[in-house]
């Protein structure tokens, strides 16, 4: 049996790591890729997500190899963009940004684009883009104030985390829930398996531990 390649996750996000762990994958290395996420002039949300996922993957690969590891590793990167129409919502860092995001999302439909990039040791690139459509309920002033007070919005694309309190705002979701959290598991597993990564390797151990 050929040895499996190492996996580098180009992220410091505990959410993305937890999602990988959910399907039995534990990356050998975590290499955060801090990049400028400012949209280019006229850049559409889907193009932004793809470009940033690519940039994160390349940055992490370069950092790993410069540090002397990861020569034979797969690199997995993802980027999530929340948009209302053509408008990209920021990763909210201030109360003002979070308030504006909530006002735009309240009672309206929006889209979440999550792009995946896998870089192979030979330099090949594999990509997927997952689009999810959501609609929020119309938020009352009290709900908005309470959510803002929770600070859950901080550093979240669009100013919310669907796996948290904001899950109570979602009227409808069409697409991938895990993509909205930050990593579409179906597409991630498919990309990794396509490059020879044994996605199912730990599944037997998982079932044994859970008593199945």
Helices and strands as residue ranges (DSSP letters): E 7-9, H 14-22, E 29-30, H 45-66, E 74-84, E 87-89, H 95-105, E 109-119, E 125-136, H 141-150, G 165-169, E 170-174, H 177-181, H 185-194, H 203-209
